[in-house]
Amino acid sequence: MYDVIKEATDLRHLRWSRKPVADTSKTMAMPGTGRTYLMSSEIISGRLIYYKLSGYDPQLGIVGHECIYEIIACRLMDLMGIRHVEYTLVNADVDIDGHTFRTWVCRWEDYRQTGEIAVTFNQYYESGKLYDETPIRFCIRKRWADHISGMLLVDYIIRNRNRSAGSVMVLKNRAGRRSRLSPLSDHGCSFLIPEYLLSDCIKNDFMKDTHVRSFLGVVNSRQNLYLIPNEQRKKLLIPAMIEKNDLFDGLQGILDDHCYDLIWEMISRRMEYAHAFLSDD
């Protein structure tokens, strides 16, 4: 697959840190877990390339599956016509605090256009909102309703628990006259994360909703579906037919097949509910 590189890649030269260091690395806590994930970057042939790891525990090492979940979510968004960061999953050797790990890394290229700067949605919203204007109304006024609606829909389907303001950036030119939302990213905290969601799925409780950290202010992904403007609901695409291979091709052997079966069942059931919701007049 174009988005999976299984041949081992040496990334031990990258600098990983649990503290922000300019644009080269940062850390963020995963809600509901004791983990952090680490990021790094480098310039290759004049292009800024970013990397991030799955959940990292200083005592246990790299223990999460978030990078694999990113790829599954991206493939689903491709089928749904939702703009997202183009991740590549790379089998790599990395060095963290003097220890070498063989793990799976997400790699992507800087999506900013020449002359663009990125600010968090919260920063942009707080500086530009009208009196008493909610984040969703602000997005509608800025003509971002289609992008935000797609985000709300896919977050429900994959049971994304982390939609913080940092996962959606506003990209604007330096003069501040043009702005756009960044492609969607940060879907690692979905599906079977944290581990207690795995027990829900084993009990076939695929529809159970959990707390969502959301910059839109609603903490339940099913309730978030009601934030989708009525005029957007008929425009959203839920494919009538998705093959299991569309989501998991090339990922065999990375996770246990039972995990893929549970994720497939979750997506199928939640897509069915979402389709009924969007079709309800």
The 8 nearest C-alpha neighbors of each residue, nearest first, counted from 0:
[[1, 2, 3, 249, 248, 4, 250, 5],
 [0, 2, 3, 4, 87, 249, 88, 86],
 [1, 3, 87, 0, 88, 86, 4, 70],
 [4, 2, 88, 0, 87, 1, 89, 5],
 [3, 5, 89, 6, 88, 90, 2, 87],
 [6, 4, 90, 7, 3, 89, 88, 8],
 [5, 7, 4, 90, 8, 89, 91, 3],
 [6, 8, 90, 91, 5, 9, 92, 89],
 [9, 7, 91, 90, 10, 92, 6, 89],
 [8, 10, 92, 11, 91, 7, 93, 12],
 [11, 9, 93, 12, 92, 13, 91, 8],
 [10, 12, 93, 94, 13, 9, 92, 99],
 [13, 11, 10, 14, 94, 93, 9, 15],
 [14, 12, 11, 10, 15, 39, 40, 93],
 [13, 15, 39, 12, 16, 24, 23, 95],
 [16, 14, 39, 24, 37, 95, 38, 13],
 [17, 15, 18, 24, 25, 37, 14, 26],
 [16, 18, 26, 25, 37, 19, 15, 35],
 [17, 19, 16, 25, 26, 20, 24, 15],
 [20, 18, 25, 24, 21, 26, 17, 16],
 [19, 21, 24, 23, 22, 18, 25, 16],
 [22, 20, 23, 19, 24, 25, 18, 39],
 [23, 21, 24, 20, 40, 25, 39, 19],
 [24, 22, 40, 39, 21, 20, 41, 25],
 [25, 23, 39, 38, 20, 19, 22, 15],
 [26, 24, 19, 38, 18, 37, 17, 16],
 [25, 27, 37, 17, 36, 18, 35, 38],
 [26, 28, 35, 36, 29, 25, 37, 17],
 [27, 29, 35, 34, 30, 36, 26, 33],
 [28, 30, 32, 35, 34, 31, 27, 33],
 [31, 29, 32, 28, 161, 160, 212, 188],
 [30, 32, 29, 193, 33, 192, 34, 28],
 [33, 31, 34, 30, 29, 193, 28, 35],
 [32, 34, 35, 31, 29, 56, 28, 30],
 [35, 33, 56, 55, 32, 54, 29, 28],
 [34, 36, 28, 55, 27, 54, 29, 26],
 [37, 35, 54, 55, 26, 52, 53, 27],
 [36, 38, 26, 52, 51, 25, 15, 16],
 [39, 37, 51, 24, 25, 50, 15, 26],
 [38, 40, 24, 23, 50, 15, 49, 14],
 [41, 39, 49, 23, 48, 50, 24, 47],
 [40, 42, 48, 47, 43, 49, 23, 39],
 [41, 43, 47, 46, 45, 48, 44, 40],
 [42, 44, 46, 45, 41, 47, 48, 40],
 [45, 43, 46, 42, 47, 48, 41, 108],
 [44, 46, 43, 42, 47, 48, 41, 108],
 [47, 45, 43, 42, 44, 48, 108, 109],
 [46, 48, 42, 109, 41, 108, 43, 49],
 [49, 47, 108, 40, 41, 107, 42, 109],
 [50, 48, 40, 107, 106, 39, 108, 47],
 [51, 49, 106, 39, 38, 105, 40, 104],
 [52, 50, 38, 105, 37, 104, 39, 106],
 [51, 53, 104, 37, 36, 105, 66, 38],
 [54, 52, 65, 63, 66, 64, 36, 55],
 [53, 55, 63, 36, 34, 35, 62, 61],
 [56, 54, 61, 35, 34, 60, 36, 62],
 [55, 57, 60, 59, 34, 58, 61, 54],
 [58, 56, 60, 59, 55, 61, 34, 35],
 [59, 57, 56, 60, 55, 61, 62, 34],
 [58, 60, 56, 57, 61, 62, 55, 34],
 [59, 61, 56, 55, 57, 58, 62, 100],
 [62, 60, 55, 54, 63, 56, 53, 59],
 [61, 63, 54, 55, 60, 59, 56, 64],
 [64, 62, 54, 53, 65, 61, 55, 66],
 [65, 63, 67, 66, 53, 68, 54, 62],
 [64, 66, 187, 53, 68, 67, 63, 69],
 [67, 65, 69, 53, 68, 64, 105, 187],
 [68, 66, 70, 69, 65, 64, 71, 88],
 [67, 69, 65, 71, 187, 66, 70, 72],
 [70, 68, 66, 187, 72, 186, 67, 71],
 [69, 71, 73, 67, 68, 72, 74, 86],
 [70, 72, 68, 74, 73, 69, 246, 75],
 [73, 71, 75, 69, 70, 74, 68, 76],
 [74, 72, 76, 70, 75, 71, 69, 77],
 [73, 75, 77, 71, 76, 72, 246, 70],
 [74, 76, 72, 78, 73, 77, 79, 71],
 [75, 77, 79, 73, 81, 78, 74, 80],
 [78, 76, 74, 80, 75, 79, 81, 73],
 [77, 79, 75, 76, 80, 74, 238, 81],
 [78, 80, 76, 236, 77, 81, 237, 75],
 [79, 81, 77, 78, 76, 82, 236, 235],
 [82, 80, 76, 79, 149, 77, 83, 146],
 [83, 81, 182, 183, 80, 84, 76, 77],
 [84, 82, 182, 183, 184, 85, 81, 73],
 [83, 85, 182, 184, 183, 86, 82, 107],
 [86, 84, 107, 83, 87, 73, 108, 2],
 [85, 87, 107, 106, 84, 105, 88, 70],
 [86, 88, 2, 106, 105, 3, 89, 107],
 [89, 87, 3, 105, 104, 2, 4, 103],
 [88, 90, 4, 104, 103, 91, 3, 87],
 [91, 89, 103, 7, 5, 102, 8, 4],
 [92, 90, 8, 7, 102, 101, 9, 89],
 [91, 93, 101, 9, 100, 10, 11, 8],
 [94, 92, 11, 10, 100, 99, 91, 101],
 [93, 95, 99, 11, 98, 97, 100, 96],
 [96, 94, 98, 97, 15, 99, 93, 100],
 [97, 95, 98, 94, 15, 99, 16, 57],
 [96, 98, 95, 94, 99, 93, 11, 100],
 [99, 97, 95, 94, 96, 100, 93, 60],
 [100, 98, 94, 93, 95, 92, 97, 101],
 [99, 101, 93, 92, 102, 94, 98, 95],
 [102, 100, 92, 91, 93, 99, 90, 103],
 [101, 103, 91, 90, 100, 92, 104, 93],
 [104, 102, 90, 89, 91, 88, 66, 105],
 [103, 105, 89, 52, 88, 51, 66, 106],
 [104, 106, 88, 51, 50, 87, 66, 86],
 [107, 105, 50, 87, 86, 49, 104, 88],
 [108, 106, 86, 49, 48, 85, 87, 50],
 [107, 109, 48, 47, 110, 49, 106, 46],
 [108, 110, 47, 111, 48, 107, 49, 46],
 [111, 109, 108, 112, 84, 181, 182, 107],
 [112, 110, 109, 115, 113, 170, 116, 117],
 [111, 113, 115, 114, 110, 109, 116, 170],
 [112, 114, 115, 111, 172, 116, 110, 173],
 [113, 115, 172, 112, 173, 116, 111, 171],
 [116, 114, 172, 171, 112, 113, 111, 170],
 [115, 117, 171, 170, 172, 173, 114, 118],
 [118, 116, 170, 169, 168, 171, 115, 119],
 [119, 117, 169, 168, 122, 120, 170, 123],
 [120, 118, 168, 122, 121, 165, 169, 164],
 [119, 121, 123, 168, 164, 122, 169, 124],
 [120, 122, 124, 119, 123, 164, 125, 214],
 [123, 121, 119, 125, 120, 124, 126, 118],
 [122, 124, 120, 126, 121, 125, 127, 119],
 [123, 125, 121, 127, 128, 126, 122, 120],
 [126, 124, 122, 123, 127, 128, 121, 120],
 [125, 127, 123, 124, 128, 122, 121, 129],
 [126, 128, 124, 125, 123, 129, 137, 122],
 [129, 127, 124, 125, 132, 126, 137, 130],
 [128, 130, 132, 131, 127, 137, 133, 125],
 [129, 131, 132, 128, 133, 127, 125, 137],
 [130, 132, 129, 133, 128, 134, 136, 137],
 [133, 131, 129, 130, 128, 136, 137, 134],
 [132, 134, 136, 135, 137, 131, 128, 215],
 [135, 133, 137, 136, 215, 138, 132, 124],
 [134, 136, 138, 137, 133, 139, 215, 226],
 [137, 135, 139, 133, 138, 134, 132, 140],
 [136, 138, 134, 140, 135, 139, 133, 132],
 [139, 137, 141, 143, 135, 136, 140, 144],
 [138, 140, 144, 142, 136, 141, 137, 143],
 [139, 141, 137, 142, 138, 136, 143, 144],
 [140, 142, 138, 139, 143, 137, 144, 136],
 [143, 141, 139, 140, 144, 138, 145, 137],
 [142, 144, 138, 141, 146, 145, 139, 147],
 [143, 145, 139, 147, 146, 142, 138, 148],
 [146, 144, 148, 147, 143, 149, 231, 142],
 [145, 147, 149, 148, 143, 144, 150, 81],
 [146, 148, 150, 144, 149, 145, 151, 143],
 [149, 147, 145, 151, 227, 150, 146, 144],
 [148, 150, 152, 146, 147, 151, 81, 153],
 [149, 151, 147, 148, 153, 152, 154, 146],
 [152, 150, 148, 154, 149, 153, 224, 147],
 [153, 151, 149, 155, 150, 154, 148, 156],
 [152, 154, 156, 155, 150, 151, 157, 149],
 [155, 153, 159, 151, 157, 152, 156, 158],
 [154, 156, 158, 220, 153, 152, 157, 221],
 [155, 157, 153, 269, 154, 158, 266, 270],
 [156, 158, 154, 159, 190, 155, 189, 153],
 [159, 157, 155, 189, 156, 154, 190, 160],
 [160, 158, 189, 154, 157, 161, 188, 186],
 [159, 161, 211, 188, 189, 212, 158, 162],
 [160, 162, 212, 163, 159, 211, 188, 213],
 [163, 161, 213, 212, 166, 214, 160, 164],
 [162, 164, 213, 214, 165, 166, 161, 212],
 [165, 163, 214, 120, 166, 167, 121, 119],
 [164, 166, 163, 167, 119, 168, 120, 162],
 [165, 167, 164, 163, 185, 184, 162, 168],
 [168, 166, 165, 164, 181, 120, 183, 119],
 [167, 169, 119, 181, 120, 118, 180, 117],
 [168, 170, 180, 118, 117, 120, 179, 181],
 [171, 169, 117, 179, 178, 116, 180, 115],
 [170, 172, 178, 115, 177, 116, 175, 169],
 [171, 173, 115, 175, 174, 114, 177, 116],
 [172, 174, 175, 115, 114, 171, 116, 176],
 [173, 175, 172, 176, 177, 171, 114, 115],
 [174, 176, 172, 173, 171, 177, 178, 115],
 [175, 177, 174, 172, 178, 171, 173, 179],
 [178, 176, 171, 175, 172, 179, 174, 170],
 [179, 177, 171, 170, 169, 172, 176, 180],
 [180, 178, 170, 169, 171, 181, 177, 143],
 [179, 181, 169, 168, 170, 182, 167, 178],
 [180, 182, 168, 169, 167, 170, 183, 179],
 [183, 181, 83, 84, 82, 184, 180, 167],
 [182, 184, 83, 84, 181, 167, 82, 166],
 [183, 185, 84, 186, 166, 83, 182, 167],
 [186, 184, 187, 166, 69, 183, 188, 161],
 [187, 185, 69, 188, 189, 184, 159, 72],
 [188, 186, 65, 69, 68, 189, 185, 66],
 [187, 189, 192, 186, 160, 159, 161, 65],
 [188, 190, 159, 158, 187, 192, 157, 186],
 [189, 191, 157, 158, 192, 262, 159, 188],
 [192, 190, 197, 196, 193, 194, 189, 262],
 [193, 191, 194, 188, 189, 190, 196, 197],
 [192, 194, 195, 196, 191, 32, 31, 188],
 [193, 195, 196, 192, 197, 191, 198, 32],
 [194, 196, 197, 198, 193, 199, 192, 191],
 [197, 195, 199, 191, 194, 198, 193, 192],
 [196, 198, 200, 191, 195, 194, 199, 201],
 [197, 199, 201, 196, 195, 200, 202, 194],
 [200, 198, 196, 204, 202, 197, 201, 203],
 [201, 199, 203, 197, 202, 204, 205, 198],
 [200, 202, 198, 203, 199, 197, 204, 261],
 [201, 203, 200, 199, 204, 198, 205, 197],
 [204, 202, 200, 201, 205, 199, 206, 198],
 [203, 205, 199, 200, 202, 206, 207, 201],
 [206, 204, 265, 200, 203, 207, 199, 268],
 [205, 207, 204, 208, 269, 268, 265, 203],
 [208, 206, 205, 204, 209, 199, 200, 158],
 [209, 207, 206, 219, 220, 210, 221, 158],
 [208, 210, 211, 219, 207, 160, 220, 158],
 [209, 211, 218, 219, 160, 212, 208, 220],
 [212, 210, 160, 218, 219, 213, 161, 209],
 [211, 213, 161, 162, 163, 160, 218, 210],
 [214, 212, 162, 163, 215, 216, 211, 218],
 [213, 215, 164, 163, 216, 162, 212, 121],
 [216, 214, 213, 134, 217, 135, 133, 164],
 [215, 217, 214, 213, 218, 134, 212, 133],
 [218, 216, 219, 215, 213, 223, 222, 211],
 [217, 219, 211, 210, 212, 213, 216, 220],
 [220, 218, 222, 211, 221, 210, 217, 223],
 [221, 219, 223, 155, 222, 211, 218, 208],
 [222, 220, 223, 224, 219, 155, 208, 225],
 [223, 221, 219, 224, 220, 225, 217, 226],
 [222, 224, 220, 225, 221, 226, 219, 217],
 [223, 225, 226, 222, 221, 227, 151, 152],
 [226, 224, 223, 227, 222, 228, 221, 229],
 [225, 227, 223, 224, 228, 135, 222, 148],
 [226, 228, 148, 225, 224, 229, 231, 232],
 [229, 227, 231, 230, 226, 232, 148, 144],
 [230, 228, 231, 232, 227, 233, 225, 226],
 [229, 231, 228, 232, 233, 234, 227, 144],
 [232, 230, 234, 228, 229, 233, 145, 235],
 [231, 233, 229, 234, 277, 235, 230, 228],
 [232, 234, 231, 235, 230, 277, 278, 229],
 [235, 233, 231, 232, 236, 230, 145, 277],
 [236, 234, 232, 233, 231, 237, 149, 148],
 [237, 235, 79, 238, 234, 80, 233, 78],
 [236, 238, 79, 239, 235, 274, 270, 78],
 [239, 237, 240, 236, 79, 241, 78, 270],
 [238, 240, 237, 241, 236, 274, 271, 270],
 [239, 241, 238, 242, 237, 243, 78, 267],
 [242, 240, 243, 238, 245, 239, 78, 244],
 [241, 243, 244, 245, 240, 246, 247, 263],
 [242, 244, 245, 246, 241, 247, 263, 248],
 [243, 245, 248, 247, 242, 246, 241, 249],
 [246, 244, 242, 243, 247, 248, 241, 74],
 [247, 245, 244, 71, 243, 74, 248, 75],
 [246, 248, 244, 250, 245, 249, 243, 71],
 [247, 249, 244, 250, 246, 245, 251, 0],
 [250, 248, 251, 0, 247, 3, 252, 244],
 [251, 249, 247, 248, 253, 252, 254, 3],
 [252, 250, 253, 249, 254, 248, 247, 256],
 [251, 253, 254, 250, 255, 256, 249, 259],
 [254, 252, 251, 250, 255, 67, 256, 103],
 [255, 253, 252, 256, 258, 251, 259, 250],
 [254, 256, 257, 258, 252, 253, 259, 251],
 [257, 255, 259, 258, 254, 260, 251, 252],
 [256, 258, 260, 255, 259, 261, 254, 262],
 [259, 257, 261, 256, 260, 255, 262, 254],
 [258, 260, 262, 256, 257, 261, 263, 255],
 [261, 259, 257, 263, 258, 262, 264, 256],
 [260, 262, 264, 258, 263, 259, 265, 257],
 [263, 261, 265, 259, 264, 260, 266, 258],
 [264, 262, 260, 266, 265, 261, 259, 267],
 [263, 265, 261, 267, 262, 266, 268, 260],
 [266, 264, 262, 205, 263, 268, 267, 269],
 [265, 267, 263, 269, 264, 268, 156, 270],
 [268, 266, 264, 270, 265, 269, 263, 271],
 [269, 267, 271, 265, 270, 266, 264, 272],
 [268, 270, 272, 156, 266, 271, 267, 265],
 [271, 269, 273, 267, 272, 268, 156, 266],
 [270, 272, 268, 274, 269, 273, 267, 275],
 [271, 273, 269, 275, 270, 274, 276, 268],
 [274, 272, 276, 270, 275, 271, 269, 277],
 [273, 275, 271, 277, 276, 272, 270, 278],
 [274, 276, 278, 272, 273, 277, 279, 271],
 [277, 275, 273, 279, 274, 278, 272, 224],
 [278, 276, 274, 232, 279, 275, 273, 233],
 [279, 277, 275, 276, 274, 280, 233, 232],
 [280, 278, 276, 277, 275, 274, 232, 233],
 [279, 278, 277, 276, 229, 275, 232, 233]]
